[in-house]
């Protein structure tokens, strides 16, 4: 699973900006949340020094709940909802 959400791009005048790294139908809300964290969920247990099993279980449960949530739509879904709300 790729946690890459944005790609750095350069304009013709040298300006730098970000573009989605994948199609908007493939980027989910939880992907954006994961990208804002320092360590992606699948790497947390390996990087935490001796993680407490109880705490790690809670974190894993929250991550799983976020992925299964009906609010975990794609960025395309969010854009469409915004357009529909303005119509």
N, C-alpha and C positions, 0 to 999 in steps of 0.2 A: 504494500500500500504506500503510495506516495503522499507525503504531507506537503509537497510543494504546491503552493497556491498561486504565487506571483512570480513573474520573470521580469528582470530588469531589462529595459530596452533603451535605446538611444535614438533620439530624433535626428533629423538632418542637420540641425544647427548645434548638435552636441548636447542638448537637453536630455536628461535621463528621466524615465518614467516607468511605471509598472503596468504590466498587462497580465491578464489571467494566464497561468501556466498550462491550463487545460481548458477544455470546452466547459462552458458554464453549466451544462447538463451533468457534468462529472464532478463539479465542486460542490460539496454539501456544506451546510452551516457548520457542522462539527469539524470539517477540514479547516475552516477559517479559524475556529477556536483553537484547534491543535497547532496551527501555524503561529499563533500568538504566544504559545507556551514555549518555554526554553527547550523542553525535551518532549518529543512526541510520545504518545501513550505507550507505544510498543517498545520504547527504549527506557522508560522511567524505572522499571524494576532493576534493569542492569546498571543504571547510573547512580541510583540512590545507595548510599552506604548503609548496608544492613537494614533494609526497610522493614518496619514492623509489619508482620503478616496481617494483623487486624486492620491497620491503616491502609495497607496496600489493597486489601480486599474491598474496603470502602471506595477507594479511588477507582479500582477496576469496575466496581458496580456502577459508579457514577458515569464513567466513560461509556459503559455498555448501554446504560439508560439513555444517555445523550444520543448515541448512534441509532437507537431504536425509536426515539421520540418522533411523534408526528410533526414536530416543529423542525426536524432535521431535513428540511427540503433542500433543493439545489439552489444555487444563485440564480439560475434561470427562473425557477419558481418564485423566488422573492421579487425579482424584477417584474414578472408578470403580475403578481399580486399588487405591486405598487402602481403599475399602469392601470389595472382594473379599478383600483380604489380611486384613481383620479378621474375616471370616465363617468 
